[in-house]
Amino acid sequence: MIIFKRIHFYSEMMQFRDTFSLASRSVKGNRLRSGLTISIIAFGIMALVGILTAIDSMKANLFSNFSAMGTNTFSIRNRNMFFMGNDNVATKAGNKKVKIKRSNQKLPVRFSEAVAFKEKTKFPETVGISFTGTSIATVYKDDKKTNPNVSVIGGDENYLDVSNYDLAQGRNLNALDLSSGRNVAIVGQDVVDKIFGNNAKNIIGNTIRVGDVRYRVIGVLAKKGSSNAFSADNIVITSLNNVRRIFDRPNASYQISIKVNDINQMDAAVGEATGLFRQIRHLDLNESDNFVINKSDDLAQMLYSSLASITFVAIFIGIITLVGSAIGLMNIMLVSVAERTREIGVSKALGATSKVVRRQFLYEAIIISVTGGALGALLGMIVGNVVSLLFHSSFIIPWMWIFIGVALCALVGLVSGVYPAMKAARLNPIVALHYE
């Protein structure tokens, strides 16, 4: 019994090899027709895999950029929007209607409020206060200068920590720097590269000019990286009092940054901060928050949502292309059956069974579709990564999308080849031999 099963297995394997070889020769014998079909499938899969590869690469780049901001940090800032309509908004709380008052003004986070929050917080966390003086500063050193796109940030002793900056050289702001507001600065690597160039070893103690104000460099930040939206290294950091003195403006708003010691307590820290800042702002229970709490991954999630829409469109385009490819492949296989009717008759007359003929045409359809899928997946990976490189994203190999693309093409080949294969297998060998 075991010997019989082995003989049957080897017989099936030999039959598969012969049938597959015959199908391959048929595909090669009709190169123009097969090439056109493969090209149609390949371009569809290339579009699908290319777009999805670029999206995956952008997501990886977004994740690396926003993870550099710190996954255990959040900030409190002013609400940068106006609420339109009535000040009193009715909402449901249980079975009762509660009126919530909403401010129709953009209220800045004042310096006194930020200081009060820092002094009163009891949660195990690090609190830093910062104020953006300008984002369009030009930094000068002798005859060299930067582009007018440098951010000047005023911070306290905790700003580097809560913003996940490290020092490559020099020191942090000390108590005297903070209290006196003297002109000392910590500079980012982009600024260093532009105005110091090859003399980057002797930066500490040098004097730079930010606009019309001279600063003494006390530290250099370690490189943090950049994205298409911003550069974390194109920055000058000085003391909070210095920026308040030089860049002061009406209704200036400060940012409170909080770094939680234990990431598992993030939600609790956000709740504690919300309650404390509401008290500082003297908000009643029926008043909504007139400030915003942002986690470091909020913007990333928003961008992910936008990319998800593009992913859906790409998949929809890919499905339409595959449906069109399936119809084209089935049409070509039916034409092939009609053209090779006499050949099928000869094969059956020589002993080929309907099963063998059916398999041959199925294998032909699958070979064409899988070849197109593999070629399209390769081209899609290349195109997707070229687009990613243009956006300064990382190079990735989307194994999942490649596998899905090739598997879908195999399915398309199987579905498209079933009817032509059955039609070929049903041909009467006597009628087929007389076909002209």
C-alpha positions as a LaTeX table, in Angstrom:
\begin{tabular}{lrrr}
\hline
Residue & $x$ (\AA) & $y$ (\AA) & $z$ (\AA) \\
\hline
Met1 & 0.00 & 0.00 & 0.00 \\
Ile2 & 2.82 & 2.39 & 0.92 \\
Ile3 & 4.68 & 1.51 & $-2.30$ \\
Phe4 & 1.52 & 2.18 & $-4.33$ \\
Lys5 & 1.09 & 5.60 & $-2.68$ \\
Arg6 & 4.73 & 6.50 & $-3.39$ \\
Ile7 & 4.37 & 5.44 & $-7.05$ \\
His8 & 1.21 & 7.54 & $-7.32$ \\
Phe9 & 2.94 & 10.53 & $-5.70$ \\
Tyr10 & 5.95 & 10.36 & $-8.04$ \\
Ser11 & 3.60 & 9.92 & $-11.00$ \\
Glu12 & 1.68 & 13.07 & $-10.00$ \\
Met13 & 4.93 & 14.99 & $-9.57$ \\
Met14 & 6.16 & 13.93 & $-13.02$ \\
Gln15 & 2.80 & 14.86 & $-14.52$ \\
Phe16 & 2.89 & 18.26 & $-12.79$ \\
Arg17 & 6.41 & 18.94 & $-14.04$ \\
Asp18 & 5.55 & 17.99 & $-17.61$ \\
Thr19 & 2.31 & 20.00 & $-17.61$ \\
Phe20 & 4.00 & 23.02 & $-16.05$ \\
Ser21 & 6.85 & 22.81 & $-18.58$ \\
Leu22 & 4.33 & 22.66 & $-21.43$ \\
Ala23 & 2.45 & 25.68 & $-20.01$ \\
Ser24 & 5.72 & 27.63 & $-19.71$ \\
Arg25 & 6.62 & 26.89 & $-23.33$ \\
Ser26 & 3.17 & 28.07 & $-24.43$ \\
Val27 & 3.62 & 31.35 & $-22.56$ \\
Lys28 & 7.06 & 31.87 & $-24.10$ \\
Gly29 & 5.73 & 30.98 & $-27.54$ \\
Asn30 & 3.25 & 33.89 & $-27.40$ \\
Arg31 & 5.65 & 36.53 & $-26.10$ \\
Leu32 & 3.86 & 39.61 & $-27.39$ \\
Arg33 & 0.46 & 38.63 & $-26.02$ \\
Ser34 & 1.91 & 37.35 & $-22.75$ \\
Gly35 & 4.13 & 40.44 & $-22.41$ \\
Leu36 & 1.22 & 42.84 & $-22.82$ \\
Thr37 & $-0.83$ & 40.98 & $-20.22$ \\
Ile38 & 2.10 & 40.83 & $-17.81$ \\
Ser39 & 2.66 & 44.57 & $-18.31$ \\
Ile40 & $-0.97$ & 45.40 & $-17.49$ \\
Ile41 & $-0.81$ & 43.38 & $-14.27$ \\
Ala42 & 2.65 & 44.69 & $-13.40$ \\
Phe43 & 1.64 & 48.34 & $-13.71$ \\
Gly44 & $-1.39$ & 47.79 & $-11.49$ \\
Ile45 & 0.63 & 46.08 & $-8.78$ \\
Met46 & 3.42 & 48.64 & $-9.16$ \\
Ala47 & 0.98 & 51.46 & $-8.42$ \\
Leu48 & $-0.45$ & 49.63 & $-5.42$ \\
Val49 & 2.84 & 48.49 & $-3.88$ \\
Gly50 & 4.59 & 51.77 & $-4.76$ \\
Ile51 & 2.05 & 53.96 & $-2.99$ \\
Leu52 & 1.83 & 51.66 & 0.02 \\
Thr53 & 5.63 & 51.42 & 0.25 \\
Ala54 & 5.96 & 55.21 & 0.24 \\
Ile55 & 3.24 & 55.48 & 2.90 \\
Asp56 & 4.91 & 52.86 & 5.13 \\
Ser57 & 8.23 & 54.65 & 4.77 \\
Met58 & 6.64 & 58.00 & 5.69 \\
Lys59 & 4.97 & 56.41 & 8.71 \\
Ala60 & 8.30 & 55.03 & 9.88 \\
Asn61 & 9.84 & 58.48 & 9.42 \\
Leu62 & 7.00 & 60.12 & 11.34 \\
Phe63 & 7.36 & 57.61 & 14.16 \\
Ser64 & 11.09 & 58.22 & 14.48 \\
Asn65 & 10.63 & 62.00 & 14.45 \\
Phe66 & 7.84 & 62.11 & 17.00 \\
Ser67 & 9.39 & 59.46 & 19.24 \\
Ala68 & 12.40 & 61.78 & 19.45 \\
Met69 & 10.08 & 64.32 & 21.06 \\
Gly70 & 9.43 & 61.90 & 23.87 \\
Thr71 & 6.55 & 59.47 & 24.34 \\
Asn72 & 6.21 & 60.38 & 28.03 \\
Thr73 & 5.77 & 64.13 & 27.56 \\
Phe74 & 2.80 & 66.42 & 27.08 \\
Ser75 & 2.29 & 70.17 & 27.04 \\
Ile76 & $-0.22$ & 72.80 & 28.10 \\
Arg77 & $-0.75$ & 75.75 & 25.77 \\
Asn78 & $-3.41$ & 78.25 & 24.79 \\
Arg79 & $-6.38$ & 77.25 & 22.68 \\
Asn80 & $-5.53$ & 78.60 & 19.23 \\
Met81 & $-9.04$ & 78.86 & 17.95 \\
Phe82 & $-12.26$ & 80.80 & 18.39 \\
Phe83 & $-15.52$ & 79.21 & 19.41 \\
Met84 & $-18.40$ & 80.49 & 17.33 \\
Gly85 & $-22.04$ & 80.67 & 18.37 \\
Asn86 & $-23.59$ & 80.82 & 21.83 \\
Asp87 & $-21.46$ & 80.94 & 24.94 \\
Asn88 & $-23.76$ & 78.47 & 26.65 \\
Val89 & $-23.77$ & 75.00 & 25.11 \\
Ala90 & $-26.16$ & 72.35 & 26.38 \\
Thr91 & $-24.87$ & 68.81 & 26.75 \\
Lys92 & $-26.09$ & 65.64 & 28.45 \\
Ala93 & $-24.56$ & 64.23 & 31.61 \\
Gly94 & $-26.45$ & 61.09 & 32.51 \\
Asn95 & $-30.14$ & 62.02 & 32.34 \\
Lys96 & $-29.53$ & 65.69 & 33.16 \\
Lys97 & $-28.77$ & 68.54 & 30.85 \\
Val98 & $-25.76$ & 70.58 & 31.87 \\
Lys99 & $-24.94$ & 73.97 & 30.42 \\
Ile100 & $-21.29$ & 74.42 & 29.58 \\
Lys101 & $-19.91$ & 77.91 & 29.14 \\
Arg102 & $-17.32$ & 78.29 & 26.42 \\
Ser103 & $-15.02$ & 81.26 & 26.14 \\
Asn104 & $-15.15$ & 82.99 & 22.77 \\
Gln105 & $-11.67$ & 84.43 & 23.29 \\
Lys106 & $-8.19$ & 83.06 & 22.71 \\
Leu107 & $-6.68$ & 83.19 & 26.20 \\
Pro108 & $-2.87$ & 83.06 & 26.39 \\
Val109 & $-1.04$ & 81.03 & 29.02 \\
Arg110 & 0.42 & 83.82 & 31.12 \\
Phe111 & 3.85 & 83.69 & 32.72 \\
Ser112 & 2.36 & 83.88 & 36.22 \\
Glu113 & 0.05 & 80.94 & 35.47 \\
Ala114 & 2.93 & 78.83 & 34.15 \\
Val115 & 5.06 & 79.60 & 37.22 \\
Ala116 & 2.11 & 78.82 & 39.54 \\
Phe117 & 1.60 & 75.45 & 37.85 \\
Lys118 & 5.29 & 74.58 & 38.18 \\
Glu119 & 5.30 & 75.49 & 41.88 \\
Lys120 & 2.03 & 73.77 & 42.81 \\
Thr121 & 2.29 & 70.48 & 40.94 \\
Lys122 & 2.82 & 67.51 & 43.27 \\
Phe123 & 2.83 & 64.76 & 40.64 \\
Pro124 & 6.13 & 62.83 & 40.13 \\
Glu125 & 7.13 & 64.66 & 36.96 \\
Thr126 & 9.47 & 67.29 & 35.53 \\
Val127 & 7.94 & 70.62 & 34.51 \\
Gly128 & 9.54 & 73.08 & 32.11 \\
Ile129 & 8.36 & 76.50 & 30.94 \\
Ser130 & 9.24 & 77.89 & 27.53 \\
Phe131 & 8.43 & 80.83 & 25.29 \\
Thr132 & 9.11 & 81.10 & 21.56 \\
Gly133 & 10.59 & 84.52 & 20.88 \\
Thr134 & 10.68 & 84.14 & 17.10 \\
Ser135 & 10.94 & 81.48 & 14.39 \\
Ile136 & 12.46 & 83.72 & 11.73 \\
Ala137 & 15.72 & 84.83 & 13.33 \\
Thr138 & 19.02 & 85.16 & 11.48 \\
Val139 & 22.18 & 84.18 & 13.37 \\
Tyr140 & 25.50 & 85.85 & 12.47 \\
Lys141 & 29.15 & 85.01 & 13.13 \\
Asp142 & 31.68 & 87.31 & 11.51 \\
Asp143 & 30.91 & 87.16 & 7.77 \\
Lys144 & 28.74 & 84.05 & 7.97 \\
Lys145 & 25.03 & 83.91 & 8.64 \\
Thr146 & 22.11 & 81.47 & 8.65 \\
Asn147 & 18.88 & 81.63 & 6.73 \\
Pro148 & 16.14 & 83.67 & 8.46 \\
Asn149 & 14.42 & 80.56 & 9.82 \\
Val150 & 16.10 & 79.95 & 13.19 \\
Ser151 & 13.85 & 79.54 & 16.24 \\
Val152 & 14.81 & 81.43 & 19.38 \\
Ile153 & 13.41 & 79.70 & 22.47 \\
Gly154 & 13.47 & 80.93 & 26.03 \\
Gly155 & 13.48 & 78.13 & 28.56 \\
Asp156 & 14.16 & 77.28 & 32.18 \\
Glu157 & 16.56 & 74.79 & 33.74 \\
Asn158 & 14.27 & 71.86 & 32.75 \\
Tyr159 & 13.67 & 72.81 & 29.13 \\
Leu160 & 16.39 & 70.56 & 27.67 \\
Asp161 & 15.14 & 67.60 & 29.70 \\
Val162 & 11.43 & 67.92 & 28.87 \\
Ser163 & 12.26 & 68.57 & 25.19 \\
Asn164 & 14.61 & 65.54 & 25.03 \\
Tyr165 & 17.70 & 67.54 & 24.08 \\
Asp166 & 21.20 & 66.42 & 25.02 \\
Leu167 & 24.32 & 68.56 & 25.25 \\
Ala168 & 27.23 & 67.73 & 22.95 \\
Gln169 & 29.42 & 70.49 & 24.44 \\
Gly170 & 29.23 & 73.03 & 27.23 \\
Arg171 & 26.63 & 73.35 & 29.98 \\
Asn172 & 22.97 & 73.96 & 30.63 \\
Leu173 & 21.46 & 77.25 & 31.83 \\
Asn174 & 22.28 & 77.85 & 35.50 \\
Ala175 & 20.46 & 79.80 & 38.22 \\
Leu176 & 22.34 & 83.05 & 37.50 \\
Asp177 & 21.54 & 82.82 & 33.77 \\
Leu178 & 17.86 & 82.36 & 34.55 \\
Ser179 & 17.54 & 85.07 & 37.20 \\
Ser180 & 19.58 & 87.76 & 35.44 \\
Gly181 & 18.41 & 87.03 & 31.89 \\
Arg182 & 21.93 & 87.70 & 30.61 \\
Asn183 & 22.81 & 87.07 & 26.98 \\
Val184 & 23.95 & 83.46 & 26.94 \\
Ala185 & 22.83 & 80.86 & 24.42 \\
Ile186 & 22.81 & 77.15 & 23.64 \\
Val187 & 22.86 & 76.52 & 19.88 \\
Gly188 & 21.68 & 73.63 & 17.72 \\
Gln189 & 23.80 & 71.67 & 15.27 \\
Asp190 & 22.24 & 73.25 & 12.15 \\
Val191 & 23.24 & 76.69 & 13.40 \\
Val192 & 26.73 & 75.45 & 14.28 \\
Asp193 & 27.24 & 73.93 & 10.83 \\
Lys194 & 26.19 & 77.13 & 9.04 \\
Ile195 & 28.12 & 79.75 & 10.98 \\
Phe196 & 31.09 & 77.86 & 12.44 \\
Gly197 & 31.71 & 75.27 & 9.72 \\
Asn198 & 35.07 & 73.53 & 10.27 \\
Asn199 & 35.78 & 75.51 & 13.46 \\
Ala200 & 33.17 & 73.58 & 15.43 \\
Lys201 & 35.67 & 72.54 & 18.14 \\
Asn202 & 36.12 & 76.03 & 19.58 \\
Ile203 & 32.52 & 77.14 & 19.95 \\
Ile204 & 32.10 & 77.48 & 23.72 \\
Gly205 & 32.80 & 81.07 & 24.78 \\
Asn206 & 32.44 & 82.44 & 21.25 \\
Thr207 & 30.09 & 85.31 & 20.54 \\
Ile208 & 27.26 & 85.12 & 18.03 \\
Arg209 & 24.67 & 87.66 & 17.02 \\
Val210 & 20.96 & 86.86 & 16.84 \\
Gly211 & 19.47 & 89.74 & 14.92 \\
Asp212 & 20.98 & 92.81 & 16.63 \\
Val213 & 21.66 & 91.12 & 19.99 \\
Arg214 & 24.98 & 89.49 & 20.88 \\
Tyr215 & 25.07 & 86.22 & 22.84 \\
Arg216 & 27.88 & 84.20 & 24.40 \\
Val217 & 27.67 & 80.51 & 23.52 \\
Ile218 & 27.65 & 78.28 & 26.63 \\
Gly219 & 26.52 & 75.01 & 25.06 \\
Val220 & 25.98 & 73.05 & 21.86 \\
Leu221 & 23.08 & 70.62 & 21.46 \\
Ala222 & 23.59 & 67.07 & 20.26 \\
Lys223 & 22.01 & 66.44 & 16.87 \\
Lys224 & 18.36 & 65.50 & 17.22 \\
Gly225 & 17.24 & 65.17 & 13.62 \\
Ser226 & 14.63 & 66.78 & 11.45 \\
Ser227 & 11.58 & 66.06 & 9.34 \\
Asn228 & 9.99 & 67.79 & 6.40 \\
Ala229 & 7.93 & 69.95 & 8.76 \\
Phe230 & 10.65 & 71.29 & 11.04 \\
Ser231 & 14.26 & 70.96 & 12.16 \\
Ala232 & 14.87 & 70.37 & 15.83 \\
Asp233 & 18.50 & 71.45 & 15.36 \\
Asn234 & 17.86 & 74.86 & 13.78 \\
Ile235 & 17.44 & 76.51 & 17.16 \\
Val236 & 18.96 & 78.91 & 19.69 \\
Ile237 & 17.99 & 78.42 & 23.34 \\
Thr238 & 18.45 & 81.11 & 25.96 \\
Ser239 & 16.90 & 81.93 & 29.31 \\
Leu240 & 13.21 & 82.64 & 29.73 \\
Asn241 & 13.83 & 86.11 & 31.19 \\
Asn242 & 16.11 & 87.00 & 28.28 \\
Val243 & 13.48 & 86.16 & 25.67 \\
Arg244 & 10.80 & 87.93 & 27.71 \\
Arg245 & 12.96 & 91.05 & 27.74 \\
Ile246 & 14.03 & 91.07 & 24.09 \\
Phe247 & 11.04 & 89.50 & 22.31 \\
Asp248 & 8.25 & 90.61 & 24.60 \\
Arg249 & 4.89 & 91.25 & 22.92 \\
Pro250 & 1.28 & 91.80 & 24.02 \\
Asn251 & $-0.71$ & 88.68 & 24.90 \\
Ala252 & 2.40 & 86.48 & 24.75 \\
Ser253 & 1.56 & 82.86 & 25.51 \\
Tyr254 & 3.88 & 80.44 & 27.31 \\
Gln255 & 4.07 & 76.69 & 26.99 \\
Ile256 & 4.22 & 74.33 & 29.95 \\
Ser257 & 5.93 & 71.03 & 29.13 \\
Ile258 & 5.57 & 68.04 & 31.46 \\
Lys259 & 7.71 & 64.92 & 31.40 \\
Val260 & 6.23 & 62.03 & 33.38 \\
Asn261 & 8.68 & 59.87 & 35.32 \\
Asp262 & 6.65 & 56.70 & 34.65 \\
Ile263 & 5.03 & 56.39 & 31.20 \\
Asn264 & 2.32 & 54.14 & 32.69 \\
Gln265 & 1.11 & 57.17 & 34.67 \\
Met266 & 0.66 & 59.35 & 31.57 \\
Asp267 & $-3.15$ & 59.43 & 31.72 \\
Ala268 & $-3.11$ & 60.13 & 35.45 \\
Ala269 & $-0.61$ & 62.95 & 34.92 \\
Val270 & $-2.74$ & 64.50 & 32.18 \\
Gly271 & $-5.80$ & 64.37 & 34.44 \\
Glu272 & $-3.87$ & 65.87 & 37.36 \\
Ala273 & $-2.47$ & 68.66 & 35.17 \\
Thr274 & $-5.90$ & 69.45 & 33.75 \\
Gly275 & $-7.43$ & 69.76 & 37.21 \\
Leu276 & $-4.59$ & 71.89 & 38.57 \\
Phe277 & $-4.54$ & 74.30 & 35.63 \\
Arg278 & $-8.31$ & 74.68 & 35.80 \\
Gln279 & $-7.87$ & 75.76 & 39.43 \\
Ile280 & $-5.13$ & 78.22 & 38.46 \\
Arg281 & $-7.41$ & 79.70 & 35.80 \\
His282 & $-10.37$ & 79.79 & 38.24 \\
Leu283 & $-12.68$ & 77.84 & 35.96 \\
Asp284 & $-16.09$ & 76.80 & 37.31 \\
Leu285 & $-17.34$ & 73.23 & 37.05 \\
Asn286 & $-19.73$ & 74.17 & 34.25 \\
Glu287 & $-17.01$ & 75.86 & 32.18 \\
Ser288 & $-15.05$ & 73.99 & 29.53 \\
Asp289 & $-11.25$ & 74.09 & 29.37 \\
Asn290 & $-9.90$ & 77.28 & 27.78 \\
Phe291 & $-6.52$ & 75.65 & 27.19 \\
Val292 & $-5.24$ & 72.64 & 25.28 \\
Ile293 & $-3.22$ & 69.65 & 26.43 \\
Asn294 & $-1.18$ & 68.05 & 23.65 \\
Lys295 & 0.59 & 64.73 & 23.85 \\
Ser296 & 3.71 & 64.33 & 21.75 \\
Asp297 & 2.03 & 61.74 & 19.52 \\
Asp298 & $-1.16$ & 63.73 & 18.81 \\
Leu299 & 0.18 & 65.28 & 15.61 \\
Ala300 & 1.60 & 61.93 & 14.50 \\
Gln301 & $-1.82$ & 60.32 & 14.96 \\
Met302 & $-3.42$ & 63.10 & 12.93 \\
Leu303 & $-0.93$ & 62.57 & 10.10 \\
Tyr304 & $-1.42$ & 58.79 & 10.33 \\
Ser305 & $-5.15$ & 59.34 & 9.80 \\
Ser306 & $-4.42$ & 61.36 & 6.66 \\
Leu307 & $-2.11$ & 58.63 & 5.38 \\
Ala308 & $-4.80$ & 56.02 & 6.11 \\
Ser309 & $-7.10$ & 57.78 & 3.63 \\
Ile310 & $-4.37$ & 57.67 & 0.99 \\
Thr311 & $-3.84$ & 53.96 & 1.75 \\
Phe312 & $-7.54$ & 53.29 & 1.17 \\
Val313 & $-7.44$ & 55.12 & $-2.17$ \\
Ala314 & $-4.32$ & 53.17 & $-3.20$ \\
Ile315 & $-5.97$ & 49.84 & $-2.34$ \\
Phe316 & $-9.11$ & 50.87 & $-4.23$ \\
Ile317 & $-7.03$ & 51.75 & $-7.31$ \\
Gly318 & $-5.16$ & 48.46 & $-7.02$ \\
Ile319 & $-8.40$ & 46.45 & $-6.81$ \\
Ile320 & $-9.83$ & 48.19 & $-9.88$ \\
Thr321 & $-6.61$ & 47.50 & $-11.78$ \\
Leu322 & $-6.63$ & 43.84 & $-10.75$ \\
Val323 & $-10.26$ & 43.44 & $-11.84$ \\
Gly324 & $-9.35$ & 44.96 & $-15.21$ \\
Ser325 & $-6.32$ & 42.67 & $-15.41$ \\
Ala326 & $-8.48$ & 39.65 & $-14.60$ \\
Ile327 & $-10.91$ & 40.50 & $-17.40$ \\
Gly328 & $-8.05$ & 41.07 & $-19.84$ \\
Leu329 & $-6.33$ & 37.83 & $-18.84$ \\
Met330 & $-9.53$ & 35.81 & $-19.19$ \\
Asn331 & $-10.14$ & 37.32 & $-22.62$ \\
Ile332 & $-6.61$ & 36.47 & $-23.74$ \\
Met333 & $-6.93$ & 32.91 & $-22.42$ \\
Leu334 & $-10.23$ & 32.45 & $-24.30$ \\
Val335 & $-8.57$ & 33.70 & $-27.48$ \\
Ser336 & $-5.72$ & 31.27 & $-26.80$ \\
Val337 & $-8.18$ & 28.39 & $-26.49$ \\
Ala338 & $-9.78$ & 29.34 & $-29.80$ \\
Glu339 & $-6.42$ & 29.65 & $-31.56$ \\
Arg340 & $-5.11$ & 26.36 & $-30.17$ \\
Thr341 & $-8.20$ & 24.23 & $-30.69$ \\
Arg342 & $-6.43$ & 22.01 & $-33.21$ \\
Glu343 & $-3.42$ & 21.68 & $-30.86$ \\
Ile344 & $-5.76$ & 20.61 & $-28.04$ \\
Gly345 & $-7.32$ & 18.02 & $-30.36$ \\
Val346 & $-3.88$ & 16.61 & $-31.18$ \\
Ser347 & $-2.95$ & 16.45 & $-27.48$ \\
Lys348 & $-6.14$ & 14.57 & $-26.64$ \\
Ala349 & $-5.67$ & 12.22 & $-29.58$ \\
Leu350 & $-2.20$ & 11.38 & $-28.23$ \\
Gly351 & $-3.64$ & 10.50 & $-24.82$ \\
Ala352 & $-3.88$ & 13.78 & $-22.88$ \\
Thr353 & $-6.87$ & 13.73 & $-20.55$ \\
Ser354 & $-9.27$ & 16.60 & $-19.94$ \\
Lys355 & $-7.65$ & 17.02 & $-16.52$ \\
Val356 & $-4.21$ & 17.55 & $-18.08$ \\
Val357 & $-5.55$ & 20.08 & $-20.62$ \\
Arg358 & $-7.42$ & 21.94 & $-17.86$ \\
Arg359 & $-4.29$ & 22.09 & $-15.71$ \\
Gln360 & $-2.17$ & 23.34 & $-18.62$ \\
Phe361 & $-4.39$ & 26.37 & $-19.23$ \\
Leu362 & $-4.71$ & 27.07 & $-15.52$ \\
Tyr363 & $-0.93$ & 26.97 & $-15.14$ \\
Glu364 & $-0.54$ & 29.34 & $-18.10$ \\
Ala365 & $-2.90$ & 31.88 & $-16.53$ \\
Ile366 & $-1.18$ & 31.61 & $-13.14$ \\
Ile367 & 2.32 & 31.93 & $-14.68$ \\
Ile368 & 1.32 & 35.11 & $-16.52$ \\
Ser369 & $-0.38$ & 36.70 & $-13.50$ \\
Val370 & 2.31 & 35.75 & $-10.95$ \\
Thr371 & 5.07 & 36.99 & $-13.28$ \\
Gly372 & 3.24 & 40.28 & $-13.67$ \\
Gly373 & 2.67 & 40.46 & $-9.90$ \\
Ala374 & 6.31 & 39.76 & $-9.04$ \\
Leu375 & 7.54 & 42.30 & $-11.59$ \\
Gly376 & 5.02 & 44.87 & $-10.38$ \\
Ala377 & 5.93 & 44.30 & $-6.71$ \\
Leu378 & 9.64 & 44.80 & $-7.51$ \\
Leu379 & 8.98 & 47.97 & $-9.52$ \\
Gly380 & 6.57 & 49.20 & $-6.83$ \\
Met381 & 9.18 & 48.75 & $-4.12$ \\
Ile382 & 11.70 & 50.73 & $-6.18$ \\
Val383 & 9.25 & 53.52 & $-7.08$ \\
Gly384 & 7.95 & 53.74 & $-3.50$ \\
Asn385 & 11.43 & 54.06 & $-2.04$ \\
Val386 & 12.46 & 56.64 & $-4.66$ \\
Val387 & 9.48 & 58.76 & $-3.57$ \\
Ser388 & 10.45 & 58.16 & 0.07 \\
Leu389 & 14.01 & 59.33 & $-0.60$ \\
Leu390 & 12.66 & 62.53 & $-2.15$ \\
Phe391 & 10.86 & 63.16 & 1.17 \\
His392 & 13.96 & 62.13 & 3.16 \\
Ser393 & 12.24 & 59.03 & 4.52 \\
Ser394 & 13.88 & 55.70 & 5.24 \\
Phe395 & 14.37 & 52.84 & 2.74 \\
Ile396 & 12.15 & 49.85 & 3.48 \\
Ile397 & 11.30 & 46.52 & 1.86 \\
Pro398 & 7.53 & 46.00 & 2.21 \\
Trp399 & 7.50 & 42.22 & 2.49 \\
Met400 & 3.85 & 42.16 & 3.49 \\
Trp401 & 2.68 & 44.19 & 0.49 \\
Ile402 & 4.92 & 42.19 & $-1.87$ \\
Phe403 & 3.47 & 38.92 & $-0.59$ \\
Ile404 & $-0.10$ & 40.26 & $-0.77$ \\
Gly405 & 0.46 & 41.60 & $-4.30$ \\
Val406 & 1.86 & 38.32 & $-5.63$ \\
Ala407 & $-0.83$ & 36.29 & $-3.83$ \\
Leu408 & $-3.58$ & 38.48 & $-5.31$ \\
Cys409 & $-2.10$ & 38.01 & $-8.77$ \\
Ala410 & $-2.01$ & 34.23 & $-8.30$ \\
Leu411 & $-5.67$ & 34.38 & $-7.29$ \\
Val412 & $-6.48$ & 36.54 & $-10.31$ \\
Gly413 & $-4.70$ & 34.03 & $-12.56$ \\
Leu414 & $-6.59$ & 31.14 & $-11.01$ \\
Val415 & $-9.98$ & 32.84 & $-11.31$ \\
Ser416 & $-9.31$ & 34.11 & $-14.84$ \\
Gly417 & $-8.04$ & 30.76 & $-16.04$ \\
Val418 & $-10.83$ & 28.54 & $-14.69$ \\
Tyr419 & $-13.41$ & 29.16 & $-17.41$ \\
Pro420 & $-10.97$ & 29.05 & $-20.39$ \\
Ala421 & $-9.39$ & 25.89 & $-18.94$ \\
Met422 & $-12.77$ & 24.21 & $-18.53$ \\
Lys423 & $-13.73$ & 25.22 & $-22.05$ \\
Ala424 & $-10.49$ & 23.75 & $-23.42$ \\
Ala425 & $-10.93$ & 20.54 & $-21.41$ \\
Arg426 & $-14.48$ & 20.01 & $-22.77$ \\
Leu427 & $-13.42$ & 20.13 & $-26.41$ \\
Asn428 & $-14.18$ & 16.99 & $-28.39$ \\
Pro429 & $-10.87$ & 15.76 & $-29.84$ \\
Ile430 & $-12.48$ & 14.71 & $-33.19$ \\
Val431 & $-14.15$ & 18.12 & $-33.63$ \\
Ala432 & $-10.96$ & 19.87 & $-32.51$ \\
Leu433 & $-8.85$ & 18.00 & $-35.07$ \\
His434 & $-11.13$ & 19.22 & $-37.87$ \\
Tyr435 & $-11.05$ & 22.85 & $-36.61$ \\
Glu436 & $-9.63$ & 25.35 & $-39.09$ \\
\hline
\end{tabular}
